[in-house]
Amino acid sequence: MSEAIRIDSETGRKIFNTRAAKASEKIKGKGYSVVTDQKLLELPKLPPGATFNAEEQAKYRAFKEARAGAADYMAMEGQFKKYLDDVYSEPPIPREALTDECEILVVGAGFGGLLLWYKLREAGFTDVRFCEKGGDVGGTWYWNRYPGIACDVESYSYLPLLDETGYVPSMKFASGFEIMEHCQRIAEKFNFYDHCLFHTTVEATTWDEASGRWIVETDRGDKMRARFVVLANGILTTPKLARINGMEKFKGESFHTSRWNYDVDLKGKRVGIIGTGATAVQAIPELAKVVGELYVFQRTPSSIDVRAQRETTAEEREQWAKERGWAEARRGRFARISEVRAAVLANDDYLAGKVPDFKERKMYDRKLTPEEYMEKQLDSSFRLMEQVRARVDAIVKDPKTAAALKPYYPYGCKRPTFHDEYLPTFNLPHVHLVDTAPKGVTEINERGVVHEGVEYPLDVLIYATGFQWMGTSTFQKIKGREGRTLTEKWNTEGTRTFLGLHTSGFPNLFIVTGPQGGGGSFNFTDVIYAHADYLVWMMKTMRERGASIVDVHKGPEEEYAKHCAEVDVATAPLRDCISYYNGEGKATPGSLAYYGGRAWEKIRGEAQSTLSPYVFG
Ligand code: NAP
């Protein structure tokens, strides 16, 4: 047995030591800065007379139609496979392949895996093994280490297990680096590392009916057996590249934001970044502080709302030191905020429990019809976007640049972003916005990007081109009862799950925060908590009933899929733009795998009390 694996003399189980060493000490960052200029901290007043009238609606439509078909992405294969290399850790710890069995095998050591471990362990389930592609814990926060990275949900509600670790985040919006360290803190405190096989990617998961076990094969030659498999490997995990003519010719340095290469010294260099989504919005202000010339290649502007970063106050620290369960209570209050803008503001008095609500509720004298309600939502979205656009004009000095930075689509149709330094960055003489609307960058050569006949020579090219959404390749590699993969099932029947957690024909398989897993909260951590609690309940229920297998009936799955489709159709006007949320504008309403409705809790509660959706064996 190698040093990476030893046997616990008490339990006879294997204990792992596979956490990789850090590859570099250069990695550091502080996320959002505290800004004092009041102009940057408030959205300008609503321009007078702003309504979502026919003219404005036509403008939105034209903005969308011009971009139709422009999105073209590809996986990192062939010569681009190197963009997937783990640049953050030393090479994998050598170990022998495993062919043994465990009770619960979890894929992923991000928030999902960590929280699940905490909850399972509390409930007495300890024969749990984790497989993680990266060299350490953190998931999203392991891979994404670009300068400027931070969370956009207030960190006191977003970071899991704050009460249990006694940790208080340093800032209202913690940096990604602080979040990753918190993941390590959780892992250390609750002995997670003993259970995790790092640098281990699951390549095939096959149900064996005869033994009632999953056979899990990995890229490390393992062929393990597990009674339960839990997929906790995220919904925006696999990075993608824009497919651009000539991109293979570029001779300078290049990388994707989710594998930030800190060995490339950007100081004084000519740097280009393709993409202006949530990642680029955080990275660009930090890049501008270092590089010689910065070229931002934008196809569609993001909405840039106020961030208002602040440090955690001494008063808060004092209060929370005395208040047991403060984070859980705060997260509970945060979960009751359903409006995005209110969640963004994260009213401290309300979240601290000092005032009963975060706003004065509007009372209507009668119940609005769904159409009226949608009209109101579209109208308030428009007014908010008018303020977001007015903010651009108030901050960005060059009128042409300001015009290009203004987004025309419903708020939240594309991921809303927040920053107080992003817009001022475009006033700097060495920062150049290259407006590539509506088709985006279409040509790259040996020296850099070429757009409309102009060559932009670059030393470094950074792809901020995002991730596959809801479609991790994992689903192609899971074979259930009928010998078909999850992807094959969903491609023929449409996405079918029960609560996003089960899918019929794939017994003892659970998906955490996957397609249809929803929950309608702005805070994904909430969803992870809800899913982890559900899984623990299911394991306990099975233990009590002496059941070793759980599957779900097709009926409840179909009904749930119908419900998800109805919610999707009803809210589709709010997503009337081109976005990865709606398959780059190609998905027909009702076909989306994402579920943001609020009935999840109710449906789950009913299932737990009747047990009728389940087939126990
Ligand atoms: P993204 O939102 O998918 O952005 C990809 C960007 O690449 C878009 O701006 C896209 O333009 C652009 N693009 C693609 N092909 C192009 C081309 N040929 N020419 C020019 N531009 C091109 O990816 P992301 O910014 O990495 O964010 C992904 C998600 O990660 C976010 O939505 C969010 O959920 C999460 N995230 C969260 C945080 C946080 O919590 N703080 C931070 C970062 C990311 P179009 O818009 O025109 O398609």
Boltz pocket constraint, residues with backbone or C-beta under 6 A from the ligand:
constraints:
  - pocket:
      binder: B
      contacts: [[A, 67], [A, 70], [A, 71], [A, 72], [A, 150], [A, 151], [A, 152], [A, 153], [A, 236], [A, 242], [A, 243], [A, 244], [A, 274], [A, 275], [A, 276], [A, 277], [A, 278], [A, 279], [A, 280], [A, 282], [A, 297], [A, 298], [A, 299], [A, 300], [A, 415], [A, 436], [A, 439], [A, 440], [A, 441], [A, 442], [A, 464], [A, 465], [A, 466], [A, 467], [A, 578], [A, 580]]
      max_distance: 6.0
